[in-house]
Amino acid sequence: MAVGKSAIGAELAAALGLAFVDSDALVVAKHGPIPEIFASRGERHFRQLEAKAIAGVLDPESGAPAKPRVLSLGGGAVLDSGTQQLLARATVVHLDADLETVRDRITRNTGRPLLAEDPLSRWQELAAVRTPVYERLADITLDVRHGTVPELVAALATALNTHPHHQIGPS
């Protein structure tokens, strides 16, 4: 959460000539703002909408294989077992950060329902639960503590090019 996945993902997709898809944006486009979903229906309902949106990208109903793309997942999306199974067929990148790296972003952004109260402590609690899952699922881990978005994207593109089961570029 707040590690730069949207900025890095969008720039990586542009560099690779692929589509960029953000799971949060998919949910918002179909169901409205995330804070409103949390307020009216709760986190569980949001997670169901999120999992369905991700499945629509990673496992299209047409039976056709998913097209190569860069997909940015919401921070808690990896906690869903169905999403984890779908991610096993994809190249998963974990953007690794610490509290100091995200401090400014999470204290100035009030649109994160899970960080509404005591954002710094809450981020640490969420990270403690999510990080082991990210680490288990990840094919590649990118340390985002240092470097600009273009530098991080270049490092990630290099890592993806050397990943044994990954092809770069549209097909």
SULTA-V976293 format. One record per pair of residues at least 12 apart in sequence whose C-alpha atoms are under 7 Angstrom apart, sorted by the first residue. I is the first residue (numbers start at 1). J is the second residue. If there is no record, write none. Layout:
{{I J} {I J}}
//
This chain:
{{1 75} {2 102} {2 105} {2 106} {3 95} {3 97} {3 102} {5 72} {6 72} {8 149} {8 153} {9 70} {9 72} {11 153} {12 153} {13 70} {16 168} {16 169} {17 169} {17 170} {18 68} {18 69} {18 70} {18 169} {18 170} {19 69} {19 70} {20 69} {20 70} {20 71} {21 70} {21 71} {21 72} {22 71} {22 72} {22 73} {23 50} {23 53} {23 54} {23 72} {23 73} {23 74} {24 74} {26 53} {27 49} {27 50} {27 53} {35 111} {35 112} {35 113} {38 113} {50 77} {51 77} {51 83} {55 83} {58 86} {68 170} {78 133} {91 139} {92 137} {92 138} {92 139} {92 140} {93 138} {93 139} {93 140} {93 141} {94 134} {94 135} {94 138} {94 140} {94 141} {94 142} {95 141} {95 142} {95 143} {95 144} {96 141} {96 142} {96 143} {96 144} {97 143} {97 144} {97 145} {101 145} {103 120} {106 119} {107 119} {142 156}}
//
